[in-house]
Amino acid sequence: MKILKLKAGKERSALRGHPWVFDSAIAKGGADAGETVRVESETGQFLGWAAFSPSSKIRARIWSFTESEHIDAAFFERQVATAVAMRSRLQVPSNGVRLIHGEADGLPGLIVDSYDGTLVAQFLSAGTERFKADIVKALVLHTGAQRVFERSDSGVRGLEGLEPVKGWLFRSPGASDTTAMVIQEHHWSLELDILEGHKTGFYLDQRDSRLKFAEYAQRLGLQQVLNCYGYTGGFSVAALSGMRAAGLLGSGAVVTTVDSSAPAIAKAQANVKRNGFDERNAVFVDADVNASLRSLHKEGRQFDAIVLDPPKFAPSAAHAERAARAYKDINRWAFKLLSKGGVLFTYSCSGGISPELFHKIVASAGNDSGVDAYFLDRVHAAPDHPMTVCFPEGEYLKGLILMKK
């Protein structure tokens, strides 16, 4: 077994159960991409069994902190079984569920979502790539899935020295090869495409926030809603669902969805129609969000609620300063567009932006726009996308709900 020896004092992170070993922490040692190495302190103390990645700044990702552990097919079967059992206990109110969430489930670099029984996996590290066949077997065994699709086309794979990959990994005899499907979520259904959609095909992490938005729409009697970066219309459908429950759809209530992707807008329109909403209650705008916010302000428009759910502005802490300016700008315009008593649901999915920093950015945007607002709630990813005590970096998605004074 190859040994990775750390520099003096660099073992503290591993001793706390954190799975990442950065290149700057290593004194000597190496291996092939994805090969299992024994990680030791400068004094020879065992720290963990890890997958080596010669191309990444995260030079090793620890699979196990138990010295007697063997990193083999049986190990991955146990890890997958544990993760699947945890999701079963959560009783997620949807047939779209995150089954494996990387480091939080002891499988660094692996993401697996289930869409009505079809699994979509992202192998984002050298270690998961090396053990891909064993992982797929374990997934099929413990879920009974008839289909497993790979969406390893994230830019993160490039940092690992891996090429993007997309396609079927497993299909049982007679199983369909269609990539379009419909999932049920709370009181509505949503269509997605695992071949073309973002991430694994959809944003399951916002499931609970969409329900909360529907509840606000019903409780506050929202009439004019603006959904920015609307993608395939999840928040729009949620808003309309709340409006329908409040009996508002016949009184001129409108949800405006803005996204710069024409295919996304088309899917948003289809999802609105799928759930039985009239086109008179929904407006769709294929345009840049920043330009649209400015244009709407120039027109003197006001909204009872605004959703800001932008793409990742800061993939790492190194991009935080530039991203902070972008987040502040869109939130500043949103504050200006909110009517008195209006609510803002604003999010950041950037790992390089901490919850505390995001709070400061949004507060600063309010100050710059001359607006005061109540902070009503902090929101985060649905519980099937967990962070853990030992891996706080898992809290990538953070959101705030505010009400304009």
Order of alpha helices (4+ residues) and beta strands (2+ residues): beta-alpha-beta-beta-beta-beta-beta-alpha-beta-beta-beta-alpha-alpha-beta-alpha-beta-beta-beta-alpha-beta-alpha-beta-alpha-beta-alpha-beta-alpha-beta-alpha-beta-beta
